[in-house]
Amino acid sequence: MLIKSPKSWELPERLVTSESVYMNRCHFLKKLGFAGAGAWGLLSGCNRMKAGSQDAPKTVRDTIPAPTGIYPASRNTRYTVDRDITAEEIAASYNNFYEFTTSKENVWKLAYQLKTEPWKIEVVGEVNRPQTFDVDDLIGKMPMEERIYRFRCVEAWAMTVPWTGFPVKALIDLVQPTSKAKYMRMLTFLDEKQAPGQKQQPWYPWPYYEGLNMAEATNELAMFVTGIYGHALPKQHGAPIRLITPWKYGYKSIKSIVKIEFVEKQPKTFWNDLAASEYDFNANVDPDVPHPRWSQATERLIPTGERVPTKKYNGYKEFVAHLYA
Ligand code: MTE
C-alpha cells in the first residue's frame, strides 16, 4: 500500500517528530510487526521516561560546578560570535544525552548519577604513542582556553556557548598518529547502572560512538572540551570531556568520552547506524540540505524561539570550507 504523505520539511516543526520519539516508535512498531506510517499515531505515548529520583539535585544550579583550578581559562578572542551568549541555566537544562533520558529538560536531573572522578581516556589504534590519560593529568598538559562558539543541533535549535578546552590537534600531536591513521573514532562510557537510558532503551546501539576524518580532527576549530561558562562541565553537558565541532550538527559532539581510536577506514557512527539517510558521517550545518524531519533553512534560538536563517557551516566557512572543496 502506498500512502502519500507530505515531505517532512513541508510540515510545521511542532508536527515533526523528534529523534527520540521517532526511534522509540520504530522500536515498538518493529516489535508489533507494523510497517505502515499510519500506525505511528497509536504509539505516540510510549516515549515517556521516569525523571529524577530522591537523590536528584533540586535545581539546575545544584549541578553547576564552582570555578576552581584552571577555570576560568583565558578567552581566545579569535573566536567571536555576533549574538548573545545563551544564559547558563538555559543551556544546562536543555540537553541531548540519551544515556540518561530522551527528555531534554530532564537530563540534568539524572546525569548526576555519572561518576566522573577518576576518569581515564584510552588512546589507541594507529598511533606511535598509544596511552591512557587521566583526564586531570591531560588537562594539565594541554593548552586550555575559552572560546565562544555557535552550537547547532540537527533538530534546528541553536545556542551560543563559551566552552573551555583544547584543540583536538594538541592531543593528536601528543599521541602521534601513524601514516595509516585516516579517521579518529570516539566512544562514550557504557554503564547501565549509572545511565538509566542505556538500560531502558536497549534498541540504541550503546555506547554512543562518533568519528571525524583527520583533516576535520586537526582543524583549528575542533576542540576537546572540559569546561563551560568558566567552570568544569556539568554532567549533563558531557563531563568530564567531550568533543565540540561548531561547524557540524551537535550529534557529532560526543559526550563523556572514554576511548579515542585512530583507524584506517571510516568508522561507523551511532546515529548513522540508526538512520543512515538522516545522519551522514560527513554532514555539516547547511541551510540547503534539508533533513528528512527538520528543515535546515532556519534555526530556532533557545530560549526565545526566534527563528533566524541558518548559516552554511554554522558561520564557520572561513575556517572549514576548504575541507570540503
Ligand atoms: N553524546 C552522547 N554520548 N550521547 C548523546 O545522546 N547527543 C548529541 C551530542 N552528544 C549525545 C551526545 C546531540 S544530538 C547533541 S545536540 C549534543 O550532544 C547536545 O549537547 P548539549 O546537551 O551539551 O547541548
Boltz pocket constraint, residues with backbone or C-beta under 6 A from the ligand:
constraints:
  - pocket:
      binder: B
      contacts: [[A, 91], [A, 94], [A, 95], [A, 96], [A, 97], [A, 98], [A, 99], [A, 152], [A, 153], [A, 154], [A, 188], [A, 208], [A, 236], [A, 237], [A, 238], [A, 249], [A, 250], [A, 251], [A, 252], [A, 253], [A, 254], [A, 255], [A, 256]]
      max_distance: 6.0
